[in-house]
Amino acid sequence: MDNEQIKALRQFTDNDLRKLNGLKKMCSFSELKETDVTGLLKDYNTLCGTDRGLWAIFGKGKGIDNWTCLHVGSSKDIKSELLEIFKLMISEPKEKKKSTTFHKEVYDFWTYMDKTSQKYRSMYNLCKKFVVFEIDIHKYLEGIDTGKYGRVEYAEVKFAYETKALYWNPAPAMNGNKEKEIYKNEFVDPFYSESNMEPCAAAWKHSLPENVWNMG
């Protein structure tokens, strides 16, 4: 990232992170080896239990002075999802031969060259230090009425918006997913184009404390 891109990131000091409501540290790391991955969350007990949970990854270093939110996500099993992400962070593309039904080694292909693998390798190469949190949805959304929207989806969009999570995009609007709708209706002014991402009144109403925004 160039200096202008880094300046556009929303950065948080250690003290700022402590002030974010509902964060529970899951793990932290600076250098990952494949043998380390499974042990990172071995002793962590999730807040969500068997319910859908919410996580966030922050990183810093390599020109990014303070913590910036890299990604936010939710799933029924956040530990398994995060372990897969950690593996993709350190994945190494390798060329392999592909055989077909009747013939051997017909063509070559590269492993770990899909969009998801490249995204998480990019994330790992961007920063030097990482910290991963589970978000306590009950605390994070305390006093907020999410209306017709599910609280996990709403919390994910809200947290991504407030931290300007670098790699986050709302999930595609399929299988009942409402993230795009929540983002558009609750956090983007309908009188502006979506590409401008102008905050609407609802977004400012649920924004972070003033001292977190003004970090100089």
Secondary structure, 3 states (H helix, E strand, C coil): CCHHHHHCCCEECHHHHHHCCCEEEEEEECCCCHHHHCCCCCCCCCCCCCCCEEEEEEEEECCEEEEEEEEEEEECCHHHHHHHHHHHHCCCCCEEEECCCCCCCCEEEECCCCHHHHHHHHHHHHCCEEEEEEECHHHHCCCCCCCCCCHHHHHHHHHHHHHCCCCCCCCCCCCCCCHHHHHHHHHCCCCCCHHHCCCCHHHHHCCCCHHHHCCC
